Amino acid sequence: MAWNSLANNQMVSFTDAQTSGFPLKSGQSYITSDQCMTRLDIETTYKVTIGTTYANPYTNEQLVAKIDWLDTNFIALNQTSRSWRGMAVDPSGNAYASTDVGDIYKQTGGTGNFIGLGQVSRNWRGMAAAPNGDVYACVSNGNIYKQTGGTGNFVTLNQTTRNWFGMAAAPNGDIYASVNGGDIYKQTGGTGNFVALGQTSRAWFGMAAAPNGDIYACVDNGDIYRQAGGAGNFTGLGQTSRTWRGMAAAPNGNIYACSFSIGNIYKRVGGTGNFVTMNQLNYSWYGMAAAPNGDVYACVLNGDIYKQ
């Protein structure tokens, strides 16, 4: 069925939805029109493209609730294809995305397009947003930069040149930065220099700070590690070795990690157990970030930015 044959706000049957590849949940029965997928939602707002395999177990003619697929899938925001790398969301809900040999972009208040901030073209990598509104960005084989209070330019913090890759901001204001092929570093309370934590040299990539103070770091072609409560060493969680890239920690305690090669997005519910696949498209996922309202962002290298 062609979606252009549907009227705006027309309810969509399971058969039509399945044909277009939407993953659905069972047990829906009939639901109200404002909860259903519509042509306007599909074509104008969300623009979802999901493999049909995820729809197979469900009953024909089942109406589809928006809440089911919006809570499950990452929706394309239709941004210009760029070499997207790191992401961060500040306490005001402003979302940031960095690019390789490019600019840093900002989506104000979590809506609209990502607009370039006119920063110097650098090999921008990981980003983090501190509780006080400061936004950090690191540069591969470069320095670490900070935008104070979320305004103005990103200014160098004059750190030692390293292969900086991932960043995270803890609830207590500590800022972390990982080095691909090196250590993990911490700036205590958001002031002073980044000091090495004496971790085993690994291909450290993305990082995330959970609401309970746990700090996560992932390793390319390796494991995911956690520093419990922001103290002590990072300990392996025994996850499957993947080309791990970005990480994010949602306000509800869910931890996300994305992989790059034949990639996917994985979730650790409530910060316990294993990271389980969310069955997203096999893109080259790279950066992730979570907003205060629970929205989760993920960007694709040389692709789009997505939001759950």
Secondary structure by P-SEA (a helix, b strand, c coil): cccccccccccccaaaaaaaccccccccccccccccccccccccccbbbbbccccccccccbbbbaaaaaacbbbbcccccccccccccccccbbbbbbccbbbbbbccccccccccccccccccbbbbccccbbbbbbccbbbbbbccccccccccccccccccbbbbccccbbbbbbccbbbbbbccccccccccccccccccbbbbccccbbbbbbccbbbbbbcccccbbbbcccccccccbbbbccccbbbbbbccccbbbbbccccccccccccccccccccccccccbbbbbcccbbbbcc
